């Protein structure tokens, strides 16, 4: 019997107010293989910061599986060290919620080992995060990323970081910075991700910024990493 080439398609659905991407792979006549996988679009840390409700540095000190939803939820207890964003949403974060399954974008944290940078969204007074959010051990962040989280990224939330997957790439408006990490590093943690922020300059223009002191001496144009 002739085998029909497998067809992949994606089905988006909403579960507990969070979006997930389930990839279903079907063969001919019957389901040869069914996989569920978390699929995330590449994101610069600045975009992750700007698109998050909550950005904190915290140590994870406990976890508890919950039976919320059809697939379960993991509740992590955290000791918050510092909040960088989200004061208008919640005063102090004590718990972080994520899906129990990594295939549904659930993230796993080590307990009583590291301080983490955690980003997430707030729903009904609870903080949710997942693999598509920017979560990283604090000591693994570059100095530029730490400075970005402290103050620089917020200066560029009106800018647009435009991914470049194939050459040639061009900016199409004055508020864009061309992000080329995926050409050689497949996105994070590429050089621009680790060392640059896209900052709004005079007259609304945005450009990559790297410097440690004066912004004027360290800005570059929108097409140069």
Secondary structure as UniProt FT lines:
FT   STRAND          7..15
FT   TURN            16..17
FT   STRAND          18..26
FT   HELIX           45..50
FT   STRAND          54..66
FT   TURN            69..71
FT   STRAND          73..85
FT   TURN            87..89
FT   STRAND          95..99
FT   HELIX           102..104
FT   TURN            111..112
FT   STRAND          115..123
FT   TURN            124..125
FT   STRAND          126..128
FT   TURN            131..132
FT   STRAND          136..137
FT   HELIX           138..140
FT   HELIX           143..147
FT   HELIX           148..152
FT   HELIX           153..156
FT   TURN            157..158
FT   STRAND          160..163
FT   TURN            174..175
FT   STRAND          176..179
FT   HELIX           181..184
FT   TURN            188..189
FT   HELIX           191..195
FT   STRAND          197..200
FT   HELIX           202..204
FT   STRAND          206..209
FT   HELIX           215..217
FT   TURN            222..223
//
